[in-house]
């Protein structure tokens, strides 16, 4: 890896009336990826952006679009989002019984494949597919809504997954999503995370997007 840590602003907290400007501001401030949450109102109790929003993001930036599918039957969605220009497609272990086939298809579409799990899901369920993925996304809140408080018990899960990855596939990144802020960032770094998805801590930072990203970057090792 040429870069050890990545800041991924989550546009779930962005101002959608000025989405392109918000993304460009985040990019200029040093964002590494743009994180997009796709929610269907079934797998999680909320709905969010669709293809048009992804296409708008692709036009606004050349940064990797890190796309998290919180949907039932994700195999029905991956082709259309890949065509819309996403860079990473991360799917839930809880959402499909055909996870091998799904990850293989994501890679065939020239996207980087990720696997994610909810706070209440045991980490052992993803062990069989760890050799296949680019990143593991650990939900540090219950998925579906922004602005939730970080669940501290997920730190143990991060440590356990990092230990396994160091044995079977050390290049895989651990991403964390939910309640990431100046207060929680040092904790997840210490546990072994490398990718930090943050919404409110960036787009609703009191001094603005640039200051929010810089506040997080100042906490990164090195």
PyMOL commands that set and color helices and strands:
alter all, ss='L'
color gray80, all
select helices_A, chain A and resi 11-13+16-28+51-60+74-76+78-83+93-95+99-108+123-132+154-168+182-191+200-203+209-217
alter helices_A, ss='H'
color red, helices_A
select strands_A, chain A and resi 6-10+33-39+64-70+88-92+112-117+135-139+173-177+195-198
alter strands_A, ss='S'
color yellow, strands_A
deselect
rebuild
show_as cartoon
